[in-house]
């Protein structure tokens, strides 16, 4: 994969990145995640699996890796791999996030898996934790799921603290979720500290079911912000793992287009995101090497107008999409 520059930053990234959300903790909301845990959920087994995926991803050209404080031991697994394999901090780009605390205590059946808090003490504490693990590899630090309701985009002490990190060479970003993603992205792109735009990047959900943030992301990209896409396969809803009867029509369309373009369904939908001219990186959330290999085929898919036209009717109402996502079970 040819590297590209992430927005107007100095960060070099691959078009496909690897997220640690499903690799750093024993439970996640991706469909069929239980099947990915057959080798065990013990921390040692999971770290070995994560390192195997990281090795494979790096071998195939992935150079952007995305973690978060709330991804269980995701940052630690990634940090151990970076140091064990003697990677050069200049040869990879690592992003992480603050704002959620992992609370499941390594249990899949926990009542609460993570707690959101966008306060200044959490930022400062989680930054120290992330930095202690990832050191100079940590080049991008993002607000995890910024929303208008949380008030984090209006919290001047938090914004000024982020600007302080930026002065020391760390790039600052945010991630967005929910039906109001577009409004969050638009608000974030206007924030200035010391006369300069604070946010260098934005990470948001965009997929064939939920493309509503597209215009806002295009505008952010035009303004110089790097754009990272998450949940391109809709937590597994846009893959062969979705066996719900109401998905049958969508599946038929995706299978037909995947066959026409000589690829897999998951690679097809990731290719749809890669085809957007304002996208810099699309994250793979793979939890197994076969999944990763299938996802990586997306870079070779020749997404065309016919694919775009045939998949356009798959779009869901954003409110309905996010309501459905909120019901996905941790498994």
Rosetta blueprint (number, residue, H / E / L):
1 X L
2 X L
3 X L
4 X E
5 X E
6 X L
7 X L
8 X L
9 X L
10 X L
11 X L
12 X E
13 X E
14 X L
15 X L
16 X E
17 X E
18 X E
19 X E
20 X L
21 X L
22 X L
23 X L
24 X L
25 X L
26 X L
27 X L
28 X L
29 X L
30 X L
31 X L
32 X L
33 X H
34 X H
35 X H
36 X H
37 X H
38 X L
39 X L
40 X L
41 X L
42 X L
43 X H
44 X H
45 X H
46 X H
47 X H
48 X H
49 X H
50 X H
51 X H
52 X H
53 X H
54 X H
55 X H
56 X H
57 X H
58 X H
59 X H
60 X L
61 X L
62 X L
63 X L
64 X E
65 X E
66 X E
67 X L
68 X L
69 X L
70 X L
71 X L
72 X L
73 X L
74 X H
75 X H
76 X H
77 X H
78 X H
79 X H
80 X H
81 X H
82 X H
83 X H
84 X H
85 X L
86 X L
87 X L
88 X L
89 X L
90 X L
91 X L
92 X L
93 X E
94 X E
95 X E
96 X E
97 X E
98 X E
99 X L
100 X E
101 X E
102 X E
103 X L
104 X L
105 X L
106 X L
107 X L
108 X L
109 X L
110 X L
111 X L
112 X L
113 X L
114 X E
115 X E
116 X E
117 X L
118 X L
119 X L
120 X H
121 X H
122 X H
123 X H
124 X H
125 X H
126 X H
127 X H
128 X H
129 X H
130 X H
131 X H
132 X H
133 X H
134 X H
135 X H
136 X H
137 X H
138 X E
139 X E
140 X E
141 X E
142 X E
143 X E
144 X E
145 X E
146 X E
147 X L
148 X L
149 X L
150 X L
151 X L
152 X H
153 X H
154 X H
155 X L
156 X H
157 X H
158 X H
159 X H
160 X H
161 X H
162 X H
163 X H
164 X H
165 X H
166 X H
167 X H
168 X L
169 X L
170 X L
171 X E
172 X E
173 X E
174 X E
175 X E
176 X E
177 X L
178 X L
179 X L
180 X L
181 X H
182 X H
183 X H
184 X H
185 X H
186 X H
187 X H
188 X H
189 X H
190 X H
191 X L
192 X E
193 X E
194 X L
195 X L
196 X E
197 X E
198 X L
199 X L
200 X L
201 X E
202 X E
203 X E
204 X E
205 X E
206 X L
207 X L
208 X L
209 X L
210 X L
211 X L
212 X L
213 X L
214 X H
215 X H
216 X H
217 X H
218 X H
219 X H
220 X H
221 X H
222 X H
223 X L
224 X L
225 X L
226 X E
227 X E
228 X E
229 X E
230 X E
231 X L
232 X L
233 X L
234 X H
235 X H
236 X H
237 X L
238 X L
239 X L
240 X L
241 X L
242 X L
243 X L
244 X L
245 X H
246 X H
247 X H
248 X H
249 X H
250 X H
251 X H
252 X H
253 X H
254 X H
255 X H
256 X H
257 X H
258 X H
259 X H
260 X H
261 X L
262 X L
263 X L
264 X L
265 X H
266 X H
267 X H
268 X H
269 X H
270 X H
271 X H
272 X H
273 X H
274 X H
275 X L
276 X L
277 X L
278 X L
279 X L
280 X L
281 X E
282 X E
283 X E
284 X E
285 X L
286 X L
287 X L
288 X L
289 X H
290 X H
291 X H
292 X H
293 X H
294 X H
295 X H
296 X H
297 X H
298 X H
299 X H
300 X H
301 X L
302 X L
303 X L
304 X L
305 X H
306 X H
307 X H
308 X H
309 X H
310 X H
311 X H
312 X H
313 X H
314 X H
315 X L
316 X L
317 X L
318 X H
319 X H
320 X H
321 X H
322 X H
323 X H
324 X H
325 X H
326 X H
327 X L
328 X L
329 X L
330 X L
331 X L
